[in-house]
Amino acid sequence: MANNKDNGMEREDYFKDRAGTDEARFHAVPHDEQGWAVKKEGQDDPELTTNSRSEAVNEAKRLAEEAGTMAYIHDEDGKIEDQYNYSN
């Protein structure tokens, strides 16, 4: 059990360290009841909200490519389904 807690804390620290930096990644995630959002790590407010999953995916990929970082695509349950690496 302690291992899961330690891994969760490491993951949280990892995202906190990157949040708000140029290395922050973009996530296409479920939002509200049937919508989707694009969120940048470390920011509460979404970059985009939409009813279209494909629009959220395309925008997350575009923003990640523009920033030279990564896009994470989540499924309807919030689990990471795919990722795109645009790092230089």
VOZA-281589 format. One record per residue: x, y, z of N, C-alpha, C, O in turn. Coordinates in nm, 3 decimals, decimal comma. Example, Ala and Ser with C-alpha at 12.3 -4.5 7.8 and 13.67 -1.06 7.14 Angstrom:
! VOZA-281589
<pt n_X="1,319" n_Y="-0,569" n_Z="0,780" ca_X="1,230" ca_Y="-0,450" ca_Z="0,780" c_X="1,320" c_Y="-0,330" c_Z="0,780" o_X="1,424" o_Y="-0,332" o_Z="0,846"/>
<pt n_X="1,285" n_Y="-0,225" n_Z="0,708" ca_X="1,367" ca_Y="-0,106" ca_Z="0,714" c_X="1,290" c_Y="0,003" c_Z="0,787" o_X="1,341" o_Y="0,114" o_Z="0,804"/>
END
This chain:
! VOZA-281589
<pt n_X="0,081" n_Y="-0,121" n_Z="0,000" ca_X="0,000" ca_Y="0,000" ca_Z="0,000" c_X="0,085" c_Y="0,127" c_Z="0,000" o_X="0,053" o_Y="0,223" o_Z="-0,070"/>
<pt n_X="0,191" n_Y="0,127" n_Z="0,077" ca_X="0,276" ca_Y="0,247" ca_Z="0,083" c_X="0,335" c_Y="0,280" c_Z="-0,053" o_X="0,356" o_Y="0,396" o_Z="-0,087"/>
<pt n_X="0,360" n_Y="0,175" n_Z="-0,131" ca_X="0,416" ca_Y="0,196" ca_Z="-0,265" c_X="0,324" c_Y="0,279" c_Z="-0,353" o_X="0,370" o_Y="0,369" o_Z="-0,422"/>
<pt n_X="0,194" n_Y="0,250" n_Z="-0,351" ca_X="0,098" ca_Y="0,327" ca_Z="-0,430" c_X="0,093" c_Y="0,471" c_Z="-0,384" o_X="0,084" o_Y="0,563" o_Z="-0,467"/>
<pt n_X="0,097" n_Y="0,493" n_Z="-0,254" ca_X="0,094" ca_Y="0,628" ca_Z="-0,201" c_X="0,219" c_Y="0,705" c_Z="-0,243" o_X="0,210" o_Y="0,821" o_Z="-0,284"/>
<pt n_X="0,335" n_Y="0,641" n_Z="-0,234" ca_X="0,461" ca_Y="0,704" ca_Z="-0,275" c_X="0,459" c_Y="0,736" c_Z="-0,423" o_X="0,501" o_Y="0,845" o_Z="-0,464"/>
<pt n_X="0,410" n_Y="0,642" n_Z="-0,506" ca_X="0,403" ca_Y="0,666" ca_Z="-0,650" c_X="0,308" c_Y="0,782" c_Z="-0,680" o_X="0,337" o_Y="0,862" o_Z="-0,769"/>
<pt n_X="0,197" n_Y="0,791" n_Z="-0,610" ca_X="0,103" ca_Y="0,900" ca_Z="-0,629" c_X="0,164" c_Y="1,034" c_Z="-0,594" o_X="0,143" o_Y="1,133" o_Z="-0,664"/>
<pt n_X="0,242" n_Y="1,038" n_Z="-0,485" ca_X="0,307" ca_Y="1,162" ca_Z="-0,443" c_X="0,415" c_Y="1,202" c_Z="-0,544" o_X="0,430" o_Y="1,320" o_Z="-0,575"/>
<pt n_X="0,491" n_Y="1,104" n_Z="-0,594" ca_X="0,593" ca_Y="1,134" ca_Z="-0,695" c_X="0,529" c_Y="1,190" c_Z="-0,821" o_X="0,579" o_Y="1,286" o_Z="-0,879"/>
<pt n_X="0,419" n_Y="1,131" n_Z="-0,862" ca_X="0,348" ca_Y="1,177" ca_Z="-0,982" c_X="0,297" c_Y="1,320" c_Z="-0,961" o_X="0,310" o_Y="1,405" o_Z="-1,049"/>
<pt n_X="0,239" n_Y="1,346" n_Z="-0,843" ca_X="0,188" ca_Y="1,479" ca_Z="-0,813" c_X="0,300" c_Y="1,582" c_Z="-0,815" o_X="0,284" o_Y="1,691" o_Z="-0,871"/>
<pt n_X="0,414" n_Y="1,549" n_Z="-0,753" ca_X="0,529" ca_Y="1,640" ca_Z="-0,753" c_X="0,582" c_Y="1,663" c_Z="-0,895" o_X="0,621" o_Y="1,774" o_Z="-0,929"/>
<pt n_X="0,583" n_Y="1,558" n_Z="-0,975" ca_X="0,630" ca_Y="1,569" ca_Z="-1,113" c_X="0,546" c_Y="1,669" c_Z="-1,191" o_X="0,600" o_Y="1,754" o_Z="-1,261"/>
<pt n_X="0,413" n_Y="1,660" n_Z="-1,179" ca_X="0,326" ca_Y="1,752" ca_Z="-1,250" c_X="0,336" c_Y="1,893" c_Z="-1,193" o_X="0,330" o_Y="1,990" o_Z="-1,269"/>
<pt n_X="0,351" n_Y="1,907" n_Z="-1,062" ca_X="0,366" ca_Y="2,039" ca_Z="-1,002" c_X="0,493" c_Y="2,108" c_Z="-1,051" o_X="0,492" o_Y="2,229" o_Z="-1,077"/>
<pt n_X="0,601" n_Y="2,033" n_Z="-1,063" ca_X="0,728" ca_Y="2,091" ca_Z="-1,109" c_X="0,717" c_Y="2,143" c_Z="-1,251" o_X="0,780" o_Y="2,244" o_Z="-1,285"/>
<pt n_X="0,638" n_Y="2,076" n_Z="-1,335" ca_X="0,627" ca_Y="2,115" ca_Z="-1,474" c_X="0,517" c_Y="2,217" c_Z="-1,498" o_X="0,521" o_Y="2,290" o_Z="-1,597"/>
<pt n_X="0,420" n_Y="2,223" n_Z="-1,410" ca_X="0,305" ca_Y="2,313" ca_Z="-1,429" c_X="0,350" c_Y="2,457" c_Z="-1,444" o_X="0,438" o_Y="2,505" o_Z="-1,372"/>
<pt n_X="0,289" n_Y="2,525" n_Z="-1,539" ca_X="0,319" ca_Y="2,666" ca_Z="-1,560" c_X="0,450" c_Y="2,693" c_Z="-1,631" o_X="0,489" o_Y="2,808" o_Z="-1,648"/>
<pt n_X="0,519" n_Y="2,587" n_Z="-1,673" ca_X="0,644" ca_Y="2,605" ca_Z="-1,746" c_X="0,619" c_Y="2,575" c_Z="-1,893" o_X="0,509" o_Y="2,535" o_Z="-1,932"/>
<pt n_X="0,721" n_Y="2,595" n_Z="-1,973" ca_X="0,710" ca_Y="2,563" ca_Z="-2,116" c_X="0,699" c_Y="2,413" c_Z="-2,139" o_X="0,662" o_Y="2,369" o_Z="-2,248"/>
<pt n_X="0,731" n_Y="2,333" n_Z="-2,037" ca_X="0,723" ca_Y="2,188" ca_Z="-2,049" c_X="0,585" c_Y="2,133" c_Z="-2,013" o_X="0,562" o_Y="2,013" o_Z="-2,024"/>
<pt n_X="0,494" n_Y="2,220" n_Z="-1,969" ca_X="0,361" ca_Y="2,174" ca_Z="-1,933" c_X="0,295" c_Y="2,112" c_Z="-2,055" o_X="0,308" o_Y="2,162" o_Z="-2,167"/>
<pt n_X="0,225" n_Y="2,004" n_Z="-2,033" ca_X="0,164" ca_Y="1,929" ca_Z="-2,142" c_X="0,015" c_Y="1,960" c_Z="-2,150" o_X="-0,044" o_Y="2,013" o_Z="-2,056"/>
<pt n_X="-0,044" n_Y="1,926" n_Z="-2,262" ca_X="-0,186" ca_Y="1,951" ca_Z="-2,287" c_X="-0,263" c_Y="1,820" c_Z="-2,283" o_X="-0,218" o_Y="1,718" o_Z="-2,335"/>
<pt n_X="-0,380" n_Y="1,825" n_Z="-2,221" ca_X="-0,465" ca_Y="1,707" ca_Z="-2,205" c_X="-0,603" c_Y="1,733" c_Z="-2,263" o_X="-0,664" o_Y="1,836" o_Z="-2,235"/>
<pt n_X="-0,652" n_Y="1,639" n_Z="-2,346" ca_X="-0,791" ca_Y="1,640" ca_Z="-2,390" c_X="-0,865" c_Y="1,549" c_Z="-2,294" o_X="-0,840" o_Y="1,429" o_Z="-2,290"/>
<pt n_X="-0,957" n_Y="1,607" n_Z="-2,215" ca_X="-1,021" ca_Y="1,534" ca_Z="-2,107" c_X="-1,173" c_Y="1,552" c_Z="-2,109" o_X="-1,224" o_Y="1,652" o_Z="-2,160"/>
<pt n_X="-1,246" n_Y="1,453" n_Z="-2,053" ca_X="-1,391" ca_Y="1,472" ca_Z="-2,038" c_X="-1,416" c_Y="1,593" c_Z="-1,949" o_X="-1,342" o_Y="1,619" o_Z="-1,855"/>
<pt n_X="-1,522" n_Y="1,667" n_Z="-1,980" ca_X="-1,553" ca_Y="1,790" ca_Z="-1,906" c_X="-1,703" c_Y="1,800" c_Z="-1,887" o_X="-1,780" o_Y="1,779" o_Z="-1,981"/>
<pt n_X="-1,746" n_Y="1,832" n_Z="-1,767" ca_X="-1,888" ca_Y="1,841" ca_Z="-1,734" c_X="-1,957" c_Y="1,710" c_Z="-1,770" o_X="-1,896" o_Y="1,604" o_Z="-1,764"/>
<pt n_X="-2,084" n_Y="1,718" n_Z="-1,808" ca_X="-2,159" ca_Y="1,594" ca_Z="-1,828" c_X="-2,129" c_Y="1,526" c_Z="-1,961" o_X="-2,108" o_Y="1,404" o_Z="-1,964"/>
<pt n_X="-2,128" n_Y="1,600" n_Z="-2,070" ca_X="-2,102" ca_Y="1,535" ca_Z="-2,198" c_X="-2,003" c_Y="1,613" c_Z="-2,284" o_X="-1,991" o_Y="1,588" o_Z="-2,403"/>
<pt n_X="-1,934" n_Y="1,705" n_Z="-2,224" ca_X="-1,840" ca_Y="1,786" ca_Z="-2,301" c_X="-1,697" c_Y="1,739" c_Z="-2,287" o_X="-1,668" o_Y="1,641" o_Z="-2,219"/>
<pt n_X="-1,610" n_Y="1,811" n_Z="-2,353" ca_X="-1,467" ca_Y="1,784" ca_Z="-2,351" c_X="-1,392" c_Y="1,916" c_Z="-2,330" o_X="-1,443" o_Y="2,024" o_Z="-2,361"/>
<pt n_X="-1,272" n_Y="1,904" n_Z="-2,277" ca_X="-1,191" ca_Y="2,023" ca_Z="-2,254" c_X="-1,046" c_Y="1,993" c_Z="-2,289" o_X="-1,003" o_Y="1,878" o_Z="-2,289"/>
<pt n_X="-0,973" n_Y="2,098" n_Z="-2,319" ca_X="-0,829" ca_Y="2,091" ca_Z="-2,332" c_X="-0,773" c_Y="2,168" c_Z="-2,215" o_X="-0,802" o_Y="2,287" o_Z="-2,197"/>
<pt n_X="-0,692" n_Y="2,100" n_Z="-2,135" ca_X="-0,632" ca_Y="2,164" ca_Z="-2,018" c_X="-0,481" c_Y="2,154" c_Z="-2,025" o_X="-0,424" o_Y="2,052" o_Z="-2,065"/>
<pt n_X="-0,418" n_Y="2,263" n_Z="-1,985" ca_X="-0,272" ca_Y="2,264" ca_Z="-1,973" c_X="-0,239" c_Y="2,228" c_Z="-1,830" o_X="-0,303" o_Y="2,277" o_Z="-1,736"/>
<pt n_X="-0,141" n_Y="2,142" n_Z="-1,811" ca_X="-0,103" ca_Y="2,100" ca_Z="-1,676" c_X="-0,078" c_Y="2,220" c_Z="-1,587" o_X="-0,010" o_Y="2,315" o_Z="-1,625"/>
<pt n_X="-0,133" n_Y="2,214" n_Z="-1,467" ca_X="-0,111" ca_Y="2,318" ca_Z="-1,368" c_X="-0,209" c_Y="2,433" c_Z="-1,375" o_X="-0,203" o_Y="2,524" o_Z="-1,292"/>
<pt n_X="-0,299" n_Y="2,431" n_Z="-1,472" ca_X="-0,399" ca_Y="2,537" ca_Z="-1,483" c_X="-0,537" c_Y="2,480" c_Z="-1,458" o_X="-0,572" o_Y="2,374" o_Z="-1,508"/>
<pt n_X="-0,616" n_Y="2,553" n_Z="-1,379" ca_X="-0,752" ca_Y="2,509" ca_Z="-1,350" c_X="-0,846" c_Y="2,535" c_Z="-1,466" o_X="-0,934" o_Y="2,454" o_Z="-1,496"/>
<pt n_X="-0,829" n_Y="2,649" n_Z="-1,531" ca_X="-0,919" ca_Y="2,686" ca_Z="-1,640" c_X="-0,876" c_Y="2,620" c_Z="-1,770" o_X="-0,758" o_Y="2,622" o_Z="-1,805"/>
<pt n_X="-0,972" n_Y="2,561" n_Z="-1,841" ca_X="-0,939" ca_Y="2,497" ca_Z="-1,968" c_X="-0,899" c_Y="2,598" c_Z="-2,075" o_X="-0,942" o_Y="2,713" o_Z="-2,073"/>
<pt n_X="-0,817" n_Y="2,552" n_Z="-2,168" ca_X="-0,782" ca_Y="2,631" ca_Z="-2,285" c_X="-0,902" c_Y="2,635" c_Z="-2,381" o_X="-0,921" o_Y="2,733" o_Z="-2,454"/>
<pt n_X="-0,982" n_Y="2,527" n_Z="-2,379" ca_X="-1,095" ca_Y="2,513" ca_Z="-2,470" c_X="-1,196" c_Y="2,420" c_Z="-2,407" o_X="-1,159" o_Y="2,322" o_Z="-2,343"/>
<pt n_X="-1,324" n_Y="2,449" n_Z="-2,425" ca_X="-1,430" ca_Y="2,354" ca_Z="-2,391" c_X="-1,516" c_Y="2,336" c_Z="-2,516" o_X="-1,538" o_Y="2,431" o_Z="-2,591"/>
<pt n_X="-1,564" n_Y="2,214" n_Z="-2,536" ca_X="-1,640" ca_Y="2,182" ca_Z="-2,656" c_X="-1,726" c_Y="2,059" c_Z="-2,631" o_X="-1,703" o_Y="1,985" o_Z="-2,535"/>
<pt n_X="-1,825" n_Y="2,038" n_Z="-2,715" ca_X="-1,904" ca_Y="1,915" ca_Z="-2,709" c_X="-1,841" c_Y="1,805" c_Z="-2,793" o_X="-1,887" o_Y="1,690" o_Z="-2,790"/>
<pt n_X="-1,738" n_Y="1,839" n_Z="-2,868" ca_X="-1,676" ca_Y="1,746" ca_Z="-2,963" c_X="-1,543" c_Y="1,693" c_Z="-2,910" o_X="-1,450" o_Y="1,769" o_Z="-2,886"/>
<pt n_X="-1,535" n_Y="1,563" n_Z="-2,893" ca_X="-1,410" ca_Y="1,502" ca_Z="-2,850" c_X="-1,302" c_Y="1,524" c_Z="-2,956" o_X="-1,188" o_Y="1,556" o_Z="-2,922"/>
<pt n_X="-1,337" n_Y="1,507" n_Z="-3,083" ca_X="-1,236" ca_Y="1,523" ca_Z="-3,188" c_X="-1,181" c_Y="1,666" c_Z="-3,193" o_X="-1,063" o_Y="1,686" o_Z="-3,221"/>
<pt n_X="-1,265" n_Y="1,764" n_Z="-3,166" ca_X="-1,217" ca_Y="1,902" ca_Z="-3,162" c_X="-1,119" c_Y="1,921" c_Z="-3,046" o_X="-1,016" o_Y="1,987" o_Z="-3,062"/>
<pt n_X="-1,150" n_Y="1,864" n_Z="-2,930" ca_X="-1,060" ca_Y="1,874" ca_Z="-2,815" c_X="-0,927" c_Y="1,805" c_Z="-2,844" o_X="-0,821" o_Y="1,858" o_Z="-2,810"/>
<pt n_X="-0,933" n_Y="1,688" n_Z="-2,906" ca_X="-0,810" ca_Y="1,614" ca_Z="-2,941" c_X="-0,725" c_Y="1,695" c_Z="-3,038" o_X="-0,604" o_Y="1,709" o_Z="-3,019"/>
<pt n_X="-0,787" n_Y="1,747" n_Z="-3,141" ca_X="-0,713" ca_Y="1,825" ca_Z="-3,241" c_X="-0,650" c_Y="1,950" c_Z="-3,179" o_X="-0,536" o_Y="1,985" o_Z="-3,212"/>
<pt n_X="-0,723" n_Y="2,016" n_Z="-3,091" ca_X="-0,669" ca_Y="2,137" ca_Z="-3,028" c_X="-0,555" c_Y="2,104" c_Z="-2,932" o_X="-0,455" o_Y="2,175" o_Z="-2,928"/>
<pt n_X="-0,568" n_Y="1,997" n_Z="-2,855" ca_X="-0,460" ca_Y="1,956" ca_Z="-2,764" c_X="-0,334" c_Y="1,924" c_Z="-2,843" o_X="-0,224" o_Y="1,964" o_Z="-2,804"/>
<pt n_X="-0,349" n_Y="1,854" n_Z="-2,955" ca_X="-0,234" ca_Y="1,821" ca_Z="-3,040" c_X="-0,173" c_Y="1,947" c_Z="-3,101" o_X="-0,051" o_Y="1,960" o_Z="-3,107"/>
<pt n_X="-0,257" n_Y="2,039" n_Z="-3,147" ca_X="-0,207" ca_Y="2,162" ca_Z="-3,207" c_X="-0,128" c_Y="2,245" c_Z="-3,105" o_X="-0,019" o_Y="2,293" o_Z="-3,134"/>
<pt n_X="-0,185" n_Y="2,261" n_Z="-2,985" ca_X="-0,118" ca_Y="2,340" ca_Z="-2,881" c_X="0,013" c_Y="2,275" c_Z="-2,839" o_X="0,113" o_Y="2,343" o_Z="-2,817"/>
<pt n_X="0,013" n_Y="2,143" n_Z="-2,827" ca_X="0,134" ca_Y="2,071" ca_Z="-2,787" c_X="0,242" c_Y="2,084" c_Z="-2,894" o_X="0,360" o_Y="2,104" o_Z="-2,863"/>
<pt n_X="0,201" n_Y="2,074" n_Z="-3,020" ca_X="0,299" ca_Y="2,087" ca_Z="-3,129" c_X="0,358" c_Y="2,228" c_Z="-3,131" o_X="0,478" o_Y="2,247" o_Z="-3,148"/>
<pt n_X="0,271" n_Y="2,327" n_Z="-3,113" ca_X="0,315" ca_Y="2,467" ca_Z="-3,111" c_X="0,412" c_Y="2,493" c_Z="-2,997" o_X="0,508" o_Y="2,569" o_Z="-3,012"/>
<pt n_X="0,387" n_Y="2,430" n_Z="-2,882" ca_X="0,471" ca_Y="2,451" ca_Z="-2,763" c_X="0,592" c_Y="2,357" c_Z="-2,760" o_X="0,681" o_Y="2,376" o_Z="-2,678"/>
<pt n_X="0,595" n_Y="2,258" n_Z="-2,848" ca_X="0,706" ca_Y="2,161" ca_Z="-2,845" c_X="0,701" c_Y="2,072" c_Z="-2,723" o_X="0,805" o_Y="2,043" o_Z="-2,663"/>
<pt n_X="0,582" n_Y="2,028" n_Z="-2,687" ca_X="0,565" ca_Y="1,944" ca_Z="-2,568" c_X="0,481" c_Y="1,822" c_Z="-2,606" o_X="0,491" o_Y="1,774" o_Z="-2,719"/>
<pt n_X="0,400" n_Y="1,772" n_Z="-2,516" ca_X="0,321" ca_Y="1,651" ca_Z="-2,541" c_X="0,172" c_Y="1,676" c_Z="-2,525" o_X="0,129" o_Y="1,766" o_Z="-2,453"/>
<pt n_X="0,094" n_Y="1,594" n_Z="-2,596" ca_X="-0,051" ca_Y="1,595" ca_Z="-2,581" c_X="-0,094" c_Y="1,458" c_Z="-2,530" o_X="-0,052" o_Y="1,355" o_Z="-2,583"/>
<pt n_X="-0,177" n_Y="1,458" n_Z="-2,427" ca_X="-0,233" ca_Y="1,335" ca_Z="-2,373" c_X="-0,382" c_Y="1,334" c_Z="-2,404" o_X="-0,452" o_Y="1,432" o_Z="-2,378"/>
<pt n_X="-0,428" n_Y="1,224" n_Z="-2,460" ca_X="-0,568" ca_Y="1,209" ca_Z="-2,496" c_X="-0,631" c_Y="1,109" c_Z="-2,400" o_X="-0,586" o_Y="0,995" o_Z="-2,389"/>
<pt n_X="-0,734" n_Y="1,153" n_Z="-2,331" ca_X="-0,801" ca_Y="1,069" ca_Z="-2,232" c_X="-0,929" c_Y="1,010" c_Z="-2,292" o_X="-0,987" o_Y="1,067" o_Z="-2,385"/>
<pt n_X="-0,971" n_Y="0,895" n_Z="-2,238" ca_X="-1,097" ca_Y="0,836" ca_Z="-2,283" c_X="-1,211" c_Y="0,891" c_Z="-2,199" o_X="-1,191" o_Y="0,978" o_Z="-2,114"/>
<pt n_X="-1,331" n_Y="0,840" n_Z="-2,222" ca_X="-1,450" ca_Y="0,890" ca_Z="-2,153" c_X="-1,444" c_Y="0,871" c_Z="-2,001" o_X="-1,512" o_Y="0,942" o_Z="-1,926"/>
<pt n_X="-1,362" n_Y="0,774" n_Z="-1,955" ca_X="-1,345" ca_Y="0,749" ca_Z="-1,812" c_X="-1,231" c_Y="0,829" c_Z="-1,751" o_X="-1,205" o_Y="0,818" o_Z="-1,632"/>
<pt n_X="-1,164" n_Y="0,910" n_Z="-1,832" ca_X="-1,055" ca_Y="0,993" ca_Z="-1,782" c_X="-0,918" c_Y="0,927" c_Z="-1,787" o_X="-0,819" o_Y="0,988" o_Z="-1,749"/>
<pt n_X="-0,911" n_Y="0,801" n_Z="-1,834" ca_X="-0,783" ca_Y="0,731" ca_Z="-1,842" c_X="-0,710" c_Y="0,773" c_Z="-1,970" o_X="-0,772" o_Y="0,798" o_Z="-2,073"/>
<pt n_X="-0,577" n_Y="0,779" n_Z="-1,962" ca_X="-0,498" ca_Y="0,816" ca_Z="-2,079" c_X="-0,510" c_Y="0,705" c_Z="-2,183" o_X="-0,483" o_Y="0,588" o_Z="-2,156"/>
<pt n_X="-0,551" n_Y="0,745" n_Z="-2,302" ca_X="-0,573" ca_Y="0,651" ca_Z="-2,411" c_X="-0,460" c_Y="0,657" c_Z="-2,514" o_X="-0,422" o_Y="0,556" o_Z="-2,573"/>
<pt n_X="-0,406" n_Y="0,778" n_Z="-2,534" ca_X="-0,302" ca_Y="0,796" ca_Z="-2,634" c_X="-0,218" c_Y="0,918" c_Z="-2,598" o_X="-0,261" o_Y="1,002" o_Z="-2,520"/>
<pt n_X="-0,099" n_Y="0,926" n_Z="-2,653" ca_X="-0,014" ca_Y="1,043" ca_Z="-2,631" c_X="0,065" c_Y="1,073" c_Z="-2,758" o_X="0,097" o_Y="0,984" o_Z="-2,836"/>
<pt n_X="0,094" n_Y="1,200" n_Z="-2,775" ca_X="0,167" ca_Y="1,250" ca_Z="-2,891" c_X="0,282" c_Y="1,335" c_Z="-2,840" o_X="0,262" o_Y="1,426" o_Z="-2,760"/>
<pt n_X="0,403" n_Y="1,304" n_Z="-2,885" ca_X="0,521" ca_Y="1,374" ca_Z="-2,839" c_X="0,569" c_Y="1,470" c_Z="-2,949" o_X="0,610" o_Y="1,428" o_Z="-3,057"/>
<pt n_X="0,564" n_Y="1,599" n_Z="-2,919" ca_X="0,612" ca_Y="1,701" ca_Z="-3,011" c_X="0,736" c_Y="1,770" c_Z="-2,958" o_X="0,772" o_Y="1,879" o_Z="-3,003"/>
<pt n_X="0,804" n_Y="1,705" n_Z="-2,860" ca_X="0,926" ca_Y="1,763" ca_Z="-2,802" c_X="1,034" c_Y="1,771" c_Z="-2,908" o_X="1,044" o_Y="1,686" o_Z="-2,997"/>
<pt n_X="1,113" n_Y="1,874" n_Z="-2,896" ca_X="1,224" ca_Y="1,892" ca_Z="-2,992" c_X="1,339" c_Y="1,802" c_Z="-2,958" o_X="1,441" o_Y="1,804" o_Z="-3,028"/>
END
